[in-house]
Amino acid sequence: AYNTNPRIDNYYLEIGKSESAKMFGRDSFPGHVRFGGIRFDLYCDAIEVMVGWALKHRQFAILLRKKNPKLSFRNLCTLIVWKSRITEYLQSALQVDERSCRQIIETVTLTPENLDVHTNISGNFTAPAYIDIGDNRAISPVWGNLSQPFIFLLTELKRKYESDWFDNVNERETMFREQLYALLNDERFYKSPGPIIIRKQGKVITDIDALVYDKVTHKIAVFQLKFQDFFMYSLRQRSNRKADMLKANEWIELIDNWISQNSEKDLAHMIGVSDGRISKDKFRLFVIGRNAANFSGQDLPDKRAAWGIWLQIFRNKDILINSVDPLESLHSLIVSDSPFKKEPLHAAVEIIKIGNKEIIAGQFDKMF
């Protein structure tokens, strides 16, 4: 056991926030959407608190082992806790009602009820914050809050509140578009207030998720935004994410045809630009995945668009502020950063013998 004080507690609460911000899944939904009546940002705030607790406990365990190196670090970092006590602590940290805290704790706990859901895909298990062992007790593995706590949370939210999940998924595109537009916060840019529906002979054929028009250069950035769910080592899930991403090839074809088959005057009207200086050669197409864009394999992304991820845009946000031609610079940067443009690795062939077996590693196209 160890004693702490408010200053140390508050320090680790702040560290929990900063560490949580780096973790996958923290930004999966707008904060205002609700699951089981509780806002998504409150679930995330709770995980930030739990991450802070885990970091604090780990540091005290490190200090204890310095005094007594024979102690097992694994044992020190795995606790048995009273769930009622954890509820009290969380209620104090979040300043919310007890029922909400209990519901949040249940959503980050591995139980006999949800065990199959979290272990049914080989290689995709993510650690829980707590493991229920009955009698108002739970195992609290510190590593559960330091690996991928938001992924466990999201899996449970989808399982427990399926109707809320599918209602809230529609909010992701709006959030994604608003975050993109926030990086283009200048009067020189016109931004479509919502998706633009593309019709042919009165029939909807596709849409544009986001569009930005530069009034200075007259460049037009057309975006398809892909908000993917998390996948780890499951080849099946990877294949599904890849197939969904490559559907954008069809979108690119439709948008390219739409541009070529309409007059520049009609295009200006359809995208909401009234200055009459639209030129077809000024369009730049983007396919932006939230977490992944380019997958290895034989099926390749259409080269008529720049394929990238949200973090590439966010990382290069200064270009959007300081470049003479921001949209063209962003398009060129993402295209040049494509993994398909990188030089292939030249790995030497190596033969590893284990008993009477041989493992051959290297570039197989040069070996056979």
N, C-alpha and C positions, 0 to 999 in steps of 0.2 A: 504494500500500500504506500501511498505518498500523499503529502499535503501540498496544496497549491494555493493560489490567491487570485483575486479578481484581475489583477494586472496580467498574470500569466494566462489565465483563462481567456481574457479578451484578445491577447496576442495570438493565441492559437485559433480563435474564431476568425480573426482576420487572415491568418495563414490558410485556414481552411477555405475561405472564399477565393483567394488567389490561386491555390492549387486546383480547386474545383473548376475554375474557369478554363483550365488547360485540358480538361477531360472530355472525352468524346461523349456526346449526347446531351450536354448541358443546354445546348441551344436548339433542341429538337422541336420545341413548340413555343409559340408566344406565351408569355407569362400569364396572360389573363384567362386562357382556356382552362376548363375544369375537368377533372377526372374524379368521379364519385363525389362531386360537390366541392372539391378542394382545388384551388388554383394550382396550375403547374409550377409557378414560381415558388409557391410555398413548399412543394415537394423538394424542389432544388435547394431552397434555403435550408431545409432539414438536412439534406445530404452535405451541404457545406459545413454545417455544425458537426456532423458525424465525422467528416474528414478532419476537421480541427481536433476533435477528441482523439482520433486515431494517431495523428501526428504527435499530439502531446503525450499520449501513453507510450508511443514508441520511443520518444526522447527520454522519458523517465526510465524506461526499460534499459536503454543504452547506458544511462548513468548508473543504474543498479549493477549492471554487468561489469562495469569498470571497478566496482567495489568487490564484486564476487564473480570472477570470470567462469566459475564452474556451473553457474546457472544456465539453463537452457533458454536461449532467446525465443525459441518457438513456444515454449510454455509460458513465458512472460507475456507474449503478444497474443495469447488466446485466453479469453476471460469467460467465466460463467457469470451472467448478470441477471438481476431481477427485472423483468419487463416493466413492471410498475415503476421501478426506480428510473429506468431509462425514459419512460413517459414523463415523469416529473422533471427530469433534467431538460428534456426537449421542450417541454411547456415553458420552462423558465427562460430558455435561450431564445425561443421564437415569440414568446408572449402571445400564444394562441390557446384555444380551449383544449381540454384534455381529450375530447373525442377525436378531434382532428389529429392530434399527436399519435393517438393509438392507431388510427387508420394509416398514417404515414409509416409508422414502424412496422405494421403488418405488411405493407407493400414492399418493404425492403428485407423481408424475412423469408428464409427458405423453410418450407413446411412439408409434411407428407402430402398435402393437397397439391402443391405446385412443383414438387420434385421432378416429376416426369417432364414438365414443360421446360425446365431449365437444363435438363440433362439428355434430352432426346436427340440432340444433334451433336455428333462427335466433334470435339475440338471447339465447341462454341460456348462452353460453360463459363459464366462470369460469376464472381464471388458475391455472396449476399453480405449485407451489413450484419445480419443476425441469423442464427440457425436455431429454430425452435426445438426445445428438448422436453417440453411439457412442464406442468406444475408452475406456471408463471415464470419460467426460466428460459434463458437462451444462451447459446454460445456466441460470443462476440469476437470473431477473428479479425484482428486489426487489418490484415491484408485485404479484407472484404471492402473496406472503405478507401483503400489506396490503389486499387487496380482499376476497375471499371464500374463504379457504383451506379452511374446513371444508366448503364446498359441493363443491369438487373432491374432497376426501377422501371425502365421503359417496357421491358418484357412483361413485368407484372401489371403495369397499367393497361397494356393491350389485352392481357388475359382477364383481368378483373373487371375492366370497364370497356368492353369491346365497342359498344355503341358510342360512348364518348370518344373513343380513339378514332373511329372512322368519321365522326362529325368534325373532330378537331384537325384531322389531316388536311382538310381543305384550307385551314388557316395558315399552313406552312408556306404556301406559295406567296400569299400576301406579305408575310413576314420577310421572306427571302427578297421579294421585290423592294420592299421598303428599306431593307438594309443595303441593297445595291444602290438605290437612289440616294441614300444618305451620303454615299461616297462621292456623289456628283452634285453637291450642294452649291450650285453656282447658277446665276441667272442666265448664263449662256446656254444652259441645257433645258430643253423641253423634255418632260418625262410623261409617258402615257399614265393616266391615273389608275388604270387597271389593265387586265388582259385585253388584247385586240382580237376580235373574232374574224376569221377569214372565211368568206363564203364564196361559193361558185354556183351560179344559177340558183341562188337562194338557199343552197344547202351548205351547212357548216362543214368545212373540210379540215380545219385545224385552227390553232390560235397562236398568238404571240404573247408570251408571259410578261415580257417587259420590253419597252422600246425607249431609246434615248436619242434625241436629235440635237446635234451641236449647231447652234445658230451662227457660229463663227466660221467653222469649216464646212458646214452642211453635211457632215458625216452622220449616218444613221446606224445605230447599233441595235440589232434585233436579237433578243435573247430567248432561248428556251431554258428554263430553270428546272433542274432535277433534284428533288429532295429525297435522298435514299436512306432507307433504314440501315442499321448497322449489320455488318457480317464480319465473321472472324476467319476461321479455318475451314468452314463448310464449303466444299466445292459446289454443292447444289445451290446454296444461297449466293455464292459468287456468280455462278452461271445465271441465276435469275436477275441479279443486279446488272450484269453485263448486257443481257438481252434487253432489259428495260432501257438502259442507256443507249444502246444502238438503235432503238426505235427512232431516235432523233435523226437518223439518216433519212427516214421517210419524211420527217418534218422539213429537213433541209431541202429536199426535192420539191415539196409542196410550196415552200416559201420562195424558192428560186423561180418556180413557174409563175407564182403570183406576181413577183416583181416584173418578170419579163412579159407577162400577158396583159398588164395594165399600163395605162398611160401615166406619166409622171404627175399629171394633174390629179388623176384619180387616186394615185398612191398617196399624195399629199392629203387629200380629203379623208382617206380611210385611216391614216395614222394621226390625223388631227393637227397637221401642220399647215398653216395658212399663208406663209410668206412666199409661196410659189417658187421656191428655189430647190426643189427636190430633184435629184439626179439619180438615175438607177445605179450608176457606177459608184455611188457614195454609200451604198448599203454594206454593212459588215455583219456577218452572222456569228453568233456565239451559242455554244451549248455548254452550260455551266452546271456541273454536279456539285451537290453540297459537300460530298465526302470523297467521291471518286469520279473519274471521267474516262481515262484511257486504260483499257484492259488488254492484256496480252492475248494472242490467239490469231486465228486466220481472219476473222471478221474485223474490218478496220473502219474507223470513223471517216465520214465524208470530209474531204479536204476543203470543201467550199466554206467550212465554218472553223472557227477556233474552238477547240475542245479543252476545257480546263475545269478547275475546281474553285470554290468560293475563296479558299485561303490564298490562292494565287492572286486573285483580284485584291483581296484585303491587304496582302503583303505588299502589293505595288500601288497602294492607294495614292501615294505621292505623285505618281505619274498622272493620275486623273486631275491633280491640282496644278502641277507645274508644267506639264507638257504643252507645247504649242498646239498639238493635235492629239488630245487625250484619247479619243476613241480609237484612232488609228494606231497609236502607240500601244494601247492595251491589246488590241487585236494582234499586232505583230509580236508582242512579247509572249502571249499565250501560244501562238503558233510556233514560235522559235523554241519554246520551252517544252514542246511535245516530246514524250519519250520515244516516239517513232522517228524522230530526227536525230537522236543521239547515236553515236558510233557504237556498234556492237562490241561486247567484251570479247577478247581473244583469250579464252581459257585453254590452258595446256591440257592435253589428254593425260589422265592419271588412272592407273590400274591398282586397285587395292585388293589384296588377297586375304580372305578370311576363311581358314580351313581349306576346303576344296572348292570354294566359291570365289568368283572374281566380281568386283564392283568397278565398272568403267565410268569415269566421270570426264566430261570435257565437251567439246563441240562435236556433236554427233554427225553433222553434215560433212565434216572433214574426216570422220572416222570410217564411214561405210560407203 
